Amino acid sequence: MKQIVGGTLSPDEKGLRTNFSSHHPATYYAEMYRKDALTGGHVIKLGPGNDDAALEALACYPGGLQIGGGIHAENAELWLQTGASHVIVTSWLFDSAGHFLSERLDQIIAEVGKERLVIDLSCRASENGWLVAMDRWQAVTDLAIDAATIKELSGYCAEFLVHAADVEGKCSGIDTSLVKCLGSTSPIPVTYAGGANCYDDLALVDQLSGGRVDLTIGSALDLFGGTQVRYRDCLKWNQGL
C-alpha cells in the first residue's frame, strides 16, 4: 500500500513521488475498516500486478470497499462478484484523445447497473474551471466539471469520486472552490480527495458543500505516515462523537 503525490504518477513511473510505503498488506487496512464499520473506502490499483492484493482486501471486507483501476465493461461484474461494493471507472470512458464516449457508459451500466457504479471525475484545474484527467491523471480530457456535466452523469451512477489531482498527496490544503462546486451541483453523493492536511478539514468540507461531499484523507493521516491527522479522531468525527 502506497501514498503518492498523484500528479506525479505516469506509466513509466519516472518522477513518481511516494509519500509513504506501508510494510502492511492491503488486507491489514481492509480488516481495520471492517472492524470499525467504515464503508465507502476505495481500493485503487495504480498499475499492473495489483490484482491479487486487491482481491485479498475485498475478501477481508466483502461489500465494504470500492475497487478502481483498469475497470471496464468486461471485468466490472467480476470485481463485484469478488466482494467490491462498487466499481469505479474513469479512463475507459474516454478515447485516446480524451473525448468522452457516452456509449461506453451505457455498456458498463448494462453489466452492473448504475447503483453499483462510481464515476471517477478526478480533475486538473484549467483557466475556466476543471477538466477531467485520465490515464493516471496525466492526460486532460475535454470533459469539464460543471453543473451540466454533473447533472447529466448523475443519472448514470450511484456516486462520484473526485481527486483534485493538482493538490493530491501534497497536504497543501483542499481545493475549496472545487468542493463548493461539487456540493452545489451534485444531486448524488460525492467523495472528494486531495490536499487535506488537518482534522478541521472534515468540518470545512462539510460546511463548504452543505453536507453533500465526503472527504478522503490520505498522506496526512497517521495510518499512512502522516503527522497532521489521527485516524481515531476521524473515526470519532465520522461517528458523530
C-alpha positions as CSV (number, residue, x, y, z in Angstrom):
1,M,0.0,0.0,0.0
2,K,1.4,3.4,-1.0
3,Q,0.5,7.1,-0.6
4,I,1.8,9.1,-3.6
5,V,1.7,12.6,-5.0
6,G,-1.0,11.8,-7.5
7,G,0.1,14.2,-10.2
8,T,3.5,12.5,-10.5
9,L,2.1,9.1,-11.4
10,S,3.0,8.1,-15.0
11,P,3.1,4.8,-16.9
12,D,6.9,4.5,-16.6
13,E,6.8,5.8,-13.0
14,K,9.7,8.2,-13.8
15,G,9.4,11.2,-11.5
16,L,7.0,9.4,-9.2
17,R,7.0,10.9,-5.7
18,T,5.9,8.5,-2.9
19,N,5.0,9.9,0.5
20,F,4.6,6.6,2.2
21,S,5.1,2.9,1.6
22,S,3.5,0.6,4.2
23,H,5.0,-2.7,5.4
24,H,1.4,-3.8,6.0
25,P,-0.5,-5.5,3.2
26,A,-3.8,-4.1,1.9
27,T,-5.6,-6.7,4.0
28,Y,-4.4,-5.0,7.2
29,Y,-6.3,-1.8,6.3
30,A,-9.3,-3.7,5.0
31,E,-9.6,-5.6,8.2
32,M,-9.3,-2.4,10.3
33,Y,-12.0,-0.7,8.3
34,R,-14.3,-3.7,8.7
35,K,-13.8,-3.8,12.4
36,D,-14.5,0.0,12.6
37,A,-17.6,-0.4,10.3
38,L,-16.2,2.2,7.8
39,T,-17.8,1.9,4.4
40,G,-17.1,3.5,1.1
41,G,-13.3,3.2,1.1
42,H,-11.8,2.8,-2.3
43,V,-9.0,0.4,-3.4
44,I,-7.3,1.8,-6.4
45,K,-5.0,-0.4,-8.5
46,L,-2.3,2.1,-9.6
47,G,-0.7,-0.2,-12.1
48,P,-0.2,-3.9,-13.2
49,G,0.4,-6.6,-10.7
50,N,-2.0,-5.4,-8.1
51,D,-5.0,-7.7,-8.7
52,D,-4.0,-10.3,-6.1
53,A,-3.6,-7.7,-3.3
54,A,-6.9,-6.1,-4.3
55,L,-8.7,-9.4,-4.3
56,E,-7.4,-10.2,-0.8
57,A,-8.5,-6.8,0.5
58,L,-12.0,-7.3,-0.9
59,A,-12.2,-10.8,0.7
60,C,-11.4,-9.3,4.1
61,Y,-14.2,-6.8,3.9
62,P,-16.8,-8.0,1.3
63,G,-19.3,-5.3,0.5
64,G,-17.4,-2.6,2.3
65,L,-14.9,-1.4,-0.3
66,Q,-15.0,0.0,-3.8
67,I,-12.5,-1.0,-6.5
68,G,-10.9,1.1,-9.2
69,G,-8.0,1.0,-11.7
70,G,-8.4,-0.7,-15.1
71,I,-12.2,-1.2,-14.7
72,H,-14.2,-1.7,-17.9
73,A,-17.4,-3.3,-19.0
74,E,-15.8,-6.7,-19.5
75,N,-14.4,-7.1,-15.9
76,A,-16.7,-4.9,-13.8
77,E,-19.1,-7.7,-12.9
78,L,-16.2,-10.0,-11.9
79,W,-15.0,-7.4,-9.3
80,L,-18.4,-7.1,-7.8
81,Q,-18.6,-10.9,-7.5
82,T,-15.3,-10.9,-5.7
83,G,-16.6,-8.6,-3.0
84,A,-16.5,-5.0,-4.1
85,S,-19.5,-2.9,-3.2
86,H,-19.0,-0.7,-6.3
87,V,-16.7,-0.4,-9.3
88,I,-15.0,2.9,-10.1
89,V,-14.4,3.8,-13.7
90,T,-12.6,6.7,-15.4
91,S,-10.2,6.3,-18.3
92,W,-12.2,3.6,-20.1
93,L,-15.0,6.2,-20.7
94,F,-12.7,8.2,-23.0
95,D,-10.9,7.6,-26.2
96,S,-7.1,8.1,-26.6
97,A,-7.7,11.8,-27.5
98,G,-9.7,12.4,-24.3
99,H,-13.1,12.6,-25.9
100,F,-15.9,11.2,-23.7
101,L,-17.6,8.1,-25.0
102,S,-21.2,8.0,-23.7
103,E,-21.8,4.6,-25.3
104,R,-19.3,3.0,-23.0
105,L,-21.2,4.3,-20.0
106,D,-24.2,2.6,-21.4
107,Q,-22.2,-0.6,-21.8
108,I,-20.9,-0.8,-18.3
109,I,-24.3,0.1,-16.8
110,A,-25.8,-2.8,-18.8
111,E,-23.4,-5.1,-17.0
112,V,-23.5,-3.8,-13.4
113,G,-26.4,-1.2,-13.1
114,K,-25.9,2.4,-12.1
115,E,-26.5,1.6,-8.4
116,R,-23.1,-0.1,-8.2
117,L,-21.2,2.2,-10.4
118,V,-19.0,5.1,-9.3
119,I,-17.8,7.6,-11.9
120,D,-14.3,9.0,-11.1
121,L,-14.2,12.6,-12.2
122,S,-10.7,13.3,-10.9
123,C,-9.5,16.5,-12.5
124,R,-7.0,19.2,-13.1
125,A,-7.6,23.0,-12.8
126,S,-7.8,25.0,-16.0
127,E,-8.3,28.7,-16.8
128,N,-12.1,28.2,-16.9
129,G,-12.6,25.6,-14.1
130,W,-11.7,21.9,-14.0
131,L,-11.2,19.3,-16.7
132,V,-11.4,15.5,-16.0
133,A,-8.0,13.8,-16.2
134,M,-7.4,10.2,-17.3
135,D,-4.5,7.8,-17.6
136,R,-3.2,8.2,-14.1
137,W,-4.2,11.9,-14.2
138,Q,-1.6,12.7,-16.8
139,A,-3.9,13.4,-19.8
140,V,-6.6,16.1,-19.6
141,T,-9.8,15.3,-21.4
142,D,-12.4,17.6,-22.9
143,L,-15.0,16.9,-20.2
144,A,-15.5,19.9,-17.9
145,I,-16.7,19.5,-14.3
146,D,-19.6,21.9,-14.3
147,A,-23.3,21.9,-13.5
148,A,-24.3,20.4,-16.9
149,T,-21.8,17.5,-16.7
150,I,-22.7,16.7,-13.1
151,K,-26.4,16.7,-13.8
152,E,-26.1,14.6,-16.9
153,L,-23.7,11.9,-15.4
154,S,-25.5,11.7,-12.0
155,G,-28.3,9.8,-13.8
156,Y,-25.8,7.0,-14.6
157,C,-24.1,6.2,-11.3
158,A,-24.5,6.0,-7.5
159,E,-21.7,8.3,-6.6
160,F,-18.9,10.5,-7.9
161,L,-15.2,10.2,-6.8
162,V,-13.2,13.4,-7.4
163,H,-9.5,13.6,-6.8
164,A,-8.1,17.2,-7.2
165,A,-5.0,15.9,-9.0
166,D,-3.1,19.2,-8.7
167,V,-3.1,19.0,-4.9
168,E,-3.4,15.2,-4.3
169,G,-0.8,13.9,-2.0
170,K,0.7,17.3,-1.2
171,C,-1.0,18.1,2.1
172,S,-1.2,21.7,1.0
173,G,-4.9,22.3,1.6
174,I,-8.1,21.3,-0.2
175,D,-9.4,22.9,-3.3
176,T,-12.2,24.8,-1.7
177,S,-13.7,26.1,-4.9
178,L,-14.0,22.6,-6.3
179,V,-15.6,21.4,-3.1
180,K,-18.1,24.2,-3.3
181,C,-18.9,23.4,-6.9
182,L,-19.5,19.7,-6.2
183,G,-21.7,20.5,-3.2
184,S,-23.8,23.0,-5.1
185,T,-24.3,20.9,-8.3
186,S,-24.4,17.2,-7.4
187,P,-27.7,15.5,-6.6
188,I,-25.9,12.3,-5.6
189,P,-23.1,11.5,-3.1
190,V,-19.6,12.8,-3.8
191,T,-16.3,11.8,-2.3
192,Y,-13.6,14.4,-2.6
193,A,-9.8,13.7,-2.2
194,G,-6.8,16.0,-2.4
195,G,-4.8,18.3,-0.2
196,A,-6.4,17.6,3.2
197,N,-3.8,18.4,5.9
198,C,-5.7,18.8,9.2
199,Y,-8.5,17.4,11.2
200,D,-10.6,20.6,10.7
201,D,-10.8,19.8,7.0
202,L,-13.5,17.3,7.8
203,A,-15.8,20.1,9.1
204,L,-14.6,22.5,6.4
205,V,-15.6,20.2,3.5
206,D,-18.9,19.5,5.3
207,Q,-19.6,23.2,5.6
208,L,-18.5,24.3,2.1
209,S,-20.6,21.5,0.5
210,G,-23.7,21.9,2.7
211,G,-23.0,18.3,4.0
212,R,-23.2,16.9,0.5
213,V,-19.5,15.9,0.0
214,D,-17.4,13.4,1.9
215,L,-13.7,13.9,2.4
216,T,-10.9,11.3,1.9
217,I,-7.7,11.9,3.9
218,G,-4.6,10.1,2.7
219,S,-1.0,11.3,3.2
220,A,-1.7,13.5,6.2
221,L,-3.2,10.5,8.1
222,D,-1.1,8.8,10.8
223,L,-2.1,5.4,9.3
224,F,-0.2,6.4,6.2
225,G,2.9,8.0,7.7
226,G,1.4,11.4,8.2
227,T,1.5,13.5,11.4
228,Q,-1.2,16.1,10.9
229,V,-4.4,13.9,11.4
230,R,-5.1,10.9,13.6
231,Y,-7.2,8.1,12.3
232,R,-9.0,7.6,15.6
233,D,-10.1,11.3,15.7
234,C,-11.5,11.0,12.2
235,L,-13.3,7.8,13.2
236,K,-15.0,9.6,16.1
237,W,-16.0,12.6,13.8
238,N,-17.5,10.1,11.3
239,Q,-19.5,8.5,14.1
240,G,-20.7,11.9,15.3
241,L,-18.8,11.7,18.6
